Amino acid sequence: MPTAKVIQNICAKWSLDRRRKFAARQNGFKFLQHIDGGDELFNLTIKICSLLESFDSMLQEGPQSGMDFNHLVAVRRYLQHDALSIPINSNPLHKLCRIATITYMAESIEPACVQWPFHISTSKALMLVLDECDKIGIGETQPELLLWATVVGAFTARGTPLYDWYIEQLCSYPFMKAGGTWDEVQQQSERFLVLKYRHGRLCGRVWEIARSRSSEDRSSLPFRPATVPFTQ
């Protein structure tokens, strides 16, 4: 069955109020529609948001939601396949959204209990495209997008040699330097792919570690590797 049909079937179980709320949400990926080849990725992000909304429905409404957890996990796999099947695009913003979405999907709904080669591969790929975007000034035009993608990458890089790079990257962002809170980050993420539930709580720990590092006078302190007390 096509993924679009699967998504349509689960969305049909939403309450009227949930449909209205979802229709009114802001979509931070709209700029993809103005990038050559970006429509497919934009439409995929809408499907992923629909899946996440269905998961929220299951948590909030229980059996009355008509949602089945195992089915939602299966739908996540369909969407992961779709994300991996999208052709690679040379546009840095497209590359960033594609790789960040693939990375996000591996941890959303229920984060992985152990690290796999996938985590190393995606965190490295995301690091490279974040660095590319940073160098060409995308952080000035899309700061919330870069912040969201960096948090996603930082959590996925836990336990890998790249973790400290992500922590330092978060510390360098103006929003972090201005004392931005995790609650504000979560609110911003609702325009992209939400950082909520257990995944969000674990991402929140990464944010707090980076904020603690950012508050130090790093120019006068030796570099110390960050440690994350993740409890799965």
C-alpha positions as a Markdown table, in Angstrom:
| # | Residue | x | y | z |
|---|---|---|---|---|
| 1 | Met | 0.0 | 0.0 | 0.0 |
| 2 | Pro | 1.4 | 3.5 | -0.8 |
| 3 | Thr | 2.6 | 5.4 | 2.2 |
| 4 | Ala | 0.2 | 8.2 | 1.4 |
| 5 | Lys | -2.7 | 5.8 | 1.7 |
| 6 | Val | -1.4 | 4.4 | 5.0 |
| 7 | Ile | -1.1 | 8.0 | 6.4 |
| 8 | Gln | -4.6 | 8.8 | 5.2 |
| 9 | Asn | -6.0 | 5.8 | 7.0 |
| 10 | Ile | -4.5 | 6.7 | 10.4 |
| 11 | Cys | -5.4 | 10.4 | 10.1 |
| 12 | Ala | -9.0 | 9.4 | 9.5 |
| 13 | Lys | -9.1 | 8.3 | 13.1 |
| 14 | Trp | -8.3 | 11.8 | 14.4 |
| 15 | Ser | -10.9 | 13.9 | 16.2 |
| 16 | Leu | -12.2 | 17.0 | 14.5 |
| 17 | Asp | -10.4 | 19.2 | 17.0 |
| 18 | Arg | -7.1 | 17.4 | 16.3 |
| 19 | Arg | -7.6 | 17.8 | 12.5 |
| 20 | Arg | -8.2 | 21.6 | 12.9 |
| 21 | Lys | -5.2 | 22.0 | 15.2 |
| 22 | Phe | -3.0 | 20.1 | 12.7 |
| 23 | Ala | -4.2 | 22.1 | 9.8 |
| 24 | Ala | -3.4 | 25.3 | 11.5 |
| 25 | Arg | 0.2 | 24.4 | 12.6 |
| 26 | Gln | 3.1 | 26.3 | 11.1 |
| 27 | Asn | 5.4 | 24.4 | 8.8 |
| 28 | Gly | 9.0 | 25.4 | 9.0 |
| 29 | Phe | 9.9 | 23.3 | 5.9 |
| 30 | Lys | 7.8 | 25.4 | 3.5 |
| 31 | Phe | 11.0 | 26.8 | 2.0 |
| 32 | Leu | 11.6 | 23.4 | 0.4 |
| 33 | Gln | 8.8 | 24.1 | -2.0 |
| 34 | His | 11.0 | 26.8 | -3.6 |
| 35 | Ile | 14.0 | 24.5 | -4.0 |
| 36 | Asp | 14.3 | 22.5 | -7.2 |
| 37 | Gly | 13.4 | 18.9 | -6.2 |
| 38 | Gly | 12.2 | 20.0 | -2.8 |
| 39 | Asp | 8.5 | 19.1 | -3.1 |
| 40 | Glu | 9.0 | 15.4 | -2.5 |
| 41 | Leu | 10.9 | 16.1 | 0.7 |
| 42 | Phe | 8.4 | 18.7 | 1.9 |
| 43 | Asn | 5.5 | 16.3 | 1.4 |
| 44 | Leu | 7.4 | 13.6 | 3.3 |
| 45 | Thr | 7.8 | 15.9 | 6.3 |
| 46 | Ile | 4.0 | 16.4 | 6.3 |
| 47 | Lys | 3.5 | 12.6 | 6.4 |
| 48 | Ile | 6.0 | 12.3 | 9.3 |
| 49 | Cys | 4.2 | 15.1 | 11.2 |
| 50 | Ser | 1.0 | 13.2 | 10.6 |
| 51 | Leu | 2.5 | 10.1 | 12.1 |
| 52 | Leu | 3.8 | 12.0 | 15.1 |
| 53 | Glu | 0.3 | 13.5 | 15.6 |
| 54 | Ser | -1.1 | 10.0 | 15.5 |
| 55 | Phe | 1.3 | 8.9 | 18.2 |
| 56 | Asp | 0.3 | 11.9 | 20.3 |
| 57 | Ser | -3.3 | 10.9 | 19.8 |
| 58 | Met | -2.5 | 7.4 | 21.1 |
| 59 | Leu | -0.8 | 8.7 | 24.2 |
| 60 | Gln | -3.5 | 11.3 | 25.0 |
| 61 | Glu | -6.6 | 9.3 | 24.2 |
| 62 | Gly | -5.5 | 5.7 | 24.8 |
| 63 | Pro | -7.6 | 2.9 | 23.1 |
| 64 | Gln | -10.3 | 5.4 | 22.1 |
| 65 | Ser | -7.8 | 6.9 | 19.6 |
| 66 | Gly | -8.0 | 3.7 | 17.5 |
| 67 | Met | -4.2 | 3.8 | 17.2 |
| 68 | Asp | -2.0 | 0.7 | 17.5 |
| 69 | Phe | 1.5 | 1.2 | 18.6 |
| 70 | Asn | 3.0 | -1.6 | 16.5 |
| 71 | His | 1.2 | -0.3 | 13.4 |
| 72 | Leu | 2.7 | 3.2 | 14.0 |
| 73 | Val | 6.2 | 1.7 | 14.3 |
| 74 | Ala | 5.6 | -0.1 | 11.0 |
| 75 | Val | 4.4 | 3.2 | 9.4 |
| 76 | Arg | 7.6 | 4.8 | 10.7 |
| 77 | Arg | 9.6 | 2.2 | 8.8 |
| 78 | Tyr | 7.7 | 3.0 | 5.6 |
| 79 | Leu | 8.5 | 6.7 | 6.0 |
| 80 | Gln | 12.2 | 5.9 | 6.7 |
| 81 | His | 12.3 | 4.0 | 3.4 |
| 82 | Asp | 10.7 | 7.0 | 1.6 |
| 83 | Ala | 13.3 | 9.3 | 3.2 |
| 84 | Leu | 16.2 | 7.1 | 2.1 |
| 85 | Ser | 14.7 | 6.9 | -1.4 |
| 86 | Ile | 14.6 | 10.6 | -2.0 |
| 87 | Pro | 17.4 | 11.5 | -4.5 |
| 88 | Ile | 20.4 | 13.4 | -3.1 |
| 89 | Asn | 20.2 | 17.1 | -4.0 |
| 90 | Ser | 23.2 | 19.5 | -4.2 |
| 91 | Asn | 21.3 | 22.3 | -2.5 |
| 92 | Pro | 22.7 | 22.6 | 1.1 |
| 93 | Leu | 19.3 | 23.3 | 2.7 |
| 94 | His | 17.8 | 20.3 | 0.9 |
| 95 | Lys | 20.7 | 18.1 | 2.0 |
| 96 | Leu | 20.4 | 19.3 | 5.6 |
| 97 | Cys | 16.6 | 18.6 | 5.8 |
| 98 | Arg | 17.0 | 15.2 | 4.2 |
| 99 | Ile | 19.8 | 14.0 | 6.4 |
| 100 | Ala | 18.3 | 15.5 | 9.6 |
| 101 | Thr | 15.0 | 13.9 | 8.8 |
| 102 | Ile | 16.5 | 10.5 | 8.2 |
| 103 | Thr | 18.5 | 10.9 | 11.5 |
| 104 | Tyr | 15.3 | 12.0 | 13.4 |
| 105 | Met | 13.2 | 9.2 | 12.1 |
| 106 | Ala | 15.6 | 6.6 | 13.6 |
| 107 | Glu | 15.0 | 7.9 | 17.1 |
| 108 | Ser | 11.5 | 9.3 | 17.0 |
| 109 | Ile | 8.6 | 7.6 | 18.8 |
| 110 | Glu | 11.0 | 5.3 | 20.6 |
| 111 | Pro | 14.8 | 6.0 | 20.7 |
| 112 | Ala | 17.2 | 3.1 | 20.0 |
| 113 | Cys | 18.5 | 1.3 | 23.1 |
| 114 | Val | 22.0 | 0.8 | 21.7 |
| 115 | Gln | 24.3 | 2.5 | 19.2 |
| 116 | Trp | 24.5 | 1.1 | 15.7 |
| 117 | Pro | 26.7 | 1.9 | 12.8 |
| 118 | Phe | 23.8 | 3.9 | 11.5 |
| 119 | His | 24.2 | 6.4 | 14.3 |
| 120 | Ile | 27.9 | 7.0 | 13.4 |
| 121 | Ser | 27.1 | 7.3 | 9.7 |
| 122 | Thr | 24.2 | 9.7 | 10.0 |
| 123 | Ser | 25.8 | 11.9 | 12.7 |
| 124 | Lys | 28.9 | 12.2 | 10.5 |
| 125 | Ala | 26.8 | 13.0 | 7.4 |
| 126 | Leu | 24.8 | 15.6 | 9.4 |
| 127 | Met | 27.9 | 17.1 | 10.8 |
| 128 | Leu | 29.4 | 17.7 | 7.4 |
| 129 | Val | 26.2 | 19.4 | 6.0 |
| 130 | Leu | 25.8 | 21.5 | 9.1 |
| 131 | Asp | 29.4 | 22.7 | 8.7 |
| 132 | Glu | 28.7 | 23.5 | 5.1 |
| 133 | Cys | 25.5 | 25.4 | 5.9 |
| 134 | Asp | 27.3 | 27.3 | 8.7 |
| 135 | Lys | 30.1 | 28.4 | 6.3 |
| 136 | Ile | 27.7 | 29.8 | 3.8 |
| 137 | Gly | 25.7 | 31.8 | 6.4 |
| 138 | Ile | 22.5 | 29.7 | 6.5 |
| 139 | Gly | 22.5 | 30.1 | 10.2 |
| 140 | Glu | 21.6 | 33.7 | 9.7 |
| 141 | Thr | 18.6 | 33.0 | 7.5 |
| 142 | Gln | 17.5 | 29.7 | 9.1 |
| 143 | Pro | 18.7 | 29.7 | 12.7 |
| 144 | Glu | 15.9 | 27.6 | 14.1 |
| 145 | Leu | 16.3 | 25.0 | 11.5 |
| 146 | Leu | 20.1 | 24.7 | 12.2 |
| 147 | Leu | 19.4 | 24.6 | 15.9 |
| 148 | Trp | 16.8 | 21.8 | 15.5 |
| 149 | Ala | 19.1 | 19.7 | 13.2 |
| 150 | Thr | 22.0 | 20.1 | 15.6 |
| 151 | Val | 20.1 | 18.9 | 18.6 |
| 152 | Val | 18.9 | 15.9 | 16.5 |
| 153 | Gly | 22.4 | 15.2 | 15.5 |
| 154 | Ala | 23.9 | 15.6 | 19.0 |
| 155 | Phe | 21.5 | 13.0 | 20.5 |
| 156 | Thr | 22.2 | 10.6 | 17.7 |
| 157 | Ala | 26.0 | 11.1 | 18.1 |
| 158 | Arg | 25.9 | 10.1 | 21.8 |
| 159 | Gly | 28.6 | 7.7 | 22.6 |
| 160 | Thr | 30.5 | 8.5 | 19.4 |
| 161 | Pro | 33.6 | 10.6 | 18.8 |
| 162 | Leu | 31.5 | 13.3 | 17.1 |
| 163 | Tyr | 29.4 | 14.0 | 20.2 |
| 164 | Asp | 31.7 | 16.8 | 21.5 |
| 165 | Trp | 31.7 | 18.5 | 18.0 |
| 166 | Tyr | 27.9 | 18.8 | 18.3 |
| 167 | Ile | 28.1 | 20.1 | 21.9 |
| 168 | Glu | 30.6 | 22.8 | 20.8 |
| 169 | Gln | 28.3 | 23.6 | 17.8 |
| 170 | Leu | 25.3 | 24.2 | 20.1 |
| 171 | Cys | 27.5 | 26.4 | 22.3 |
| 172 | Ser | 28.4 | 28.6 | 19.4 |
| 173 | Tyr | 24.8 | 29.5 | 18.4 |
| 174 | Pro | 23.5 | 32.9 | 19.4 |
| 175 | Phe | 20.3 | 31.4 | 20.8 |
| 176 | Met | 22.3 | 29.3 | 23.3 |
| 177 | Lys | 24.6 | 32.2 | 24.2 |
| 178 | Ala | 21.4 | 34.3 | 24.9 |
| 179 | Gly | 20.3 | 31.8 | 27.5 |
| 180 | Gly | 17.7 | 30.0 | 25.4 |
| 181 | Thr | 15.8 | 27.3 | 27.4 |
| 182 | Trp | 14.9 | 23.8 | 26.4 |
| 183 | Asp | 11.2 | 24.7 | 26.5 |
| 184 | Glu | 11.8 | 27.3 | 23.9 |
| 185 | Val | 13.7 | 24.8 | 21.8 |
| 186 | Gln | 10.8 | 22.4 | 22.0 |
| 187 | Gln | 8.4 | 25.2 | 20.9 |
| 188 | Gln | 10.6 | 25.9 | 17.9 |
| 189 | Ser | 10.7 | 22.2 | 17.0 |
| 190 | Glu | 7.0 | 22.1 | 16.5 |
| 191 | Arg | 7.5 | 23.9 | 13.2 |
| 192 | Phe | 9.8 | 21.1 | 12.1 |
| 193 | Leu | 9.6 | 17.7 | 13.7 |
| 194 | Val | 8.7 | 17.8 | 17.4 |
| 195 | Leu | 11.3 | 17.0 | 20.1 |
| 196 | Lys | 8.8 | 15.5 | 22.5 |
| 197 | Tyr | 8.1 | 12.3 | 24.5 |
| 198 | Arg | 11.1 | 10.1 | 25.6 |
| 199 | His | 13.1 | 11.2 | 22.5 |
| 200 | Gly | 12.6 | 14.8 | 23.5 |
| 201 | Arg | 13.5 | 14.3 | 27.2 |
| 202 | Leu | 16.8 | 12.7 | 26.1 |
| 203 | Cys | 17.5 | 15.5 | 23.7 |
| 204 | Gly | 16.8 | 17.9 | 26.5 |
| 205 | Arg | 19.6 | 16.4 | 28.5 |
| 206 | Val | 22.0 | 17.1 | 25.6 |
| 207 | Trp | 20.7 | 20.7 | 25.6 |
| 208 | Glu | 21.3 | 21.2 | 29.3 |
| 209 | Ile | 24.9 | 19.8 | 29.0 |
| 210 | Ala | 25.6 | 22.2 | 26.1 |
| 211 | Arg | 24.1 | 25.1 | 28.1 |
| 212 | Ser | 26.2 | 24.3 | 31.1 |
| 213 | Arg | 29.3 | 24.3 | 28.8 |
| 214 | Ser | 28.2 | 27.5 | 27.2 |
| 215 | Ser | 27.9 | 29.3 | 30.6 |
| 216 | Glu | 31.6 | 28.6 | 31.4 |
| 217 | Asp | 34.4 | 30.9 | 30.4 |
| 218 | Arg | 35.8 | 28.4 | 27.9 |
| 219 | Ser | 38.6 | 30.7 | 26.9 |
| 220 | Ser | 40.2 | 30.2 | 30.3 |
| 221 | Leu | 39.3 | 26.6 | 30.9 |
| 222 | Pro | 40.8 | 23.5 | 29.4 |
| 223 | Phe | 38.6 | 21.5 | 27.0 |
| 224 | Arg | 36.8 | 18.8 | 28.8 |
| 225 | Pro | 35.0 | 16.0 | 27.0 |
| 226 | Ala | 31.2 | 16.1 | 27.6 |
| 227 | Thr | 29.6 | 13.2 | 29.2 |
| 228 | Val | 25.9 | 12.3 | 29.0 |
| 229 | Pro | 24.2 | 10.2 | 31.6 |
| 230 | Phe | 21.7 | 8.7 | 29.3 |
| 231 | Thr | 19.4 | 6.1 | 30.9 |
| 232 | Gln | 17.5 | 4.1 | 28.3 |
